[in-house]
Amino acid sequence: MGMLASLLSGLASGETVAAVRRARTAAIVYALAALAALCGLGFLVGAGYIWAAGRYGSLAAALGFGIGFLVIAGLVLLIHRLMSGARARREARRRNADMKAIGITAALAVLPTLLKGKGGLGVVLGPAVALAAYAIYRENTKPGDDGPDGRESQ
């Protein structure tokens, strides 16, 4: 309820309108600066081409600039691919850690209720023993190991 009250008081005092106005102004300024930077880069590329064309000829300069930009594009795509793979692995690890934390929290939250119920300790120990047995099984079974009958275990 306190959050709603602070939001309403912020709207009433005009702070929210001022913050939105500042954000809009900043976005416009950054967009104009980015546009000017892109124009500057375009003129620098043009100047480089003019210099290379005067020194090496028009055809050689055009080929050099074309190959150079293709190499840059390839490097950008390669770096993006490497970084996205690392990011996906990092997010998967974080998701697994979050799911473990949620599971532990849920188990601890329901534990007193289970212990007070009719089954008591048996209700809690049954699944815990099954989970421990499964963990031991998974630890001792590695992918690619051959079973006793010569087939790959799964």
MODELLER restraints for C-alpha pairs under 7 A, 6 or more apart:
rsr = mdl.restraints
at = mdl.atoms
rsr.add(forms.Gaussian(group=physical.xy_distance, feature=features.Distance(at['CA:10:A'], at['CA:16:A']), mean=5.96, stdev=0.5))
rsr.add(forms.Gaussian(group=physical.xy_distance, feature=features.Distance(at['CA:49:A'], at['CA:61:A']), mean=6.31, stdev=0.5))
rsr.add(forms.Gaussian(group=physical.xy_distance, feature=features.Distance(at['CA:52:A'], at['CA:61:A']), mean=5.32, stdev=0.5))
rsr.add(forms.Gaussian(group=physical.xy_distance, feature=features.Distance(at['CA:53:A'], at['CA:61:A']), mean=5.09, stdev=0.5))
rsr.add(forms.Gaussian(group=physical.xy_distance, feature=features.Distance(at['CA:114:A'], at['CA:120:A']), mean=6.18, stdev=0.5))
rsr.add(forms.Gaussian(group=physical.xy_distance, feature=features.Distance(at['CA:114:A'], at['CA:123:A']), mean=6.74, stdev=0.5))
rsr.add(forms.Gaussian(group=physical.xy_distance, feature=features.Distance(at['CA:114:A'], at['CA:124:A']), mean=6.84, stdev=0.5))
rsr.add(forms.Gaussian(group=physical.xy_distance, feature=features.Distance(at['CA:115:A'], at['CA:121:A']), mean=5.64, stdev=0.5))
rsr.add(forms.Gaussian(group=physical.xy_distance, feature=features.Distance(at['CA:143:A'], at['CA:154:A']), mean=6.94, stdev=0.5))
rsr.add(forms.Gaussian(group=physical.xy_distance, feature=features.Distance(at['CA:144:A'], at['CA:152:A']), mean=6.10, stdev=0.5))
rsr.add(forms.Gaussian(group=physical.xy_distance, feature=features.Distance(at['CA:144:A'], at['CA:153:A']), mean=6.96, stdev=0.5))
rsr.add(forms.Gaussian(group=physical.xy_distance, feature=features.Distance(at['CA:145:A'], at['CA:152:A']), mean=5.95, stdev=0.5))
rsr.add(forms.Gaussian(group=physical.xy_distance, feature=features.Distance(at['CA:145:A'], at['CA:153:A']), mean=6.10, stdev=0.5))
rsr.add(forms.Gaussian(group=physical.xy_distance, feature=features.Distance(at['CA:146:A'], at['CA:152:A']), mean=4.46, stdev=0.5))
rsr.add(forms.Gaussian(group=physical.xy_distance, feature=features.Distance(at['CA:146:A'], at['CA:153:A']), mean=5.78, stdev=0.5))
rsr.add(forms.Gaussian(group=physical.xy_distance, feature=features.Distance(at['CA:147:A'], at['CA:153:A']), mean=5.34, stdev=0.5))
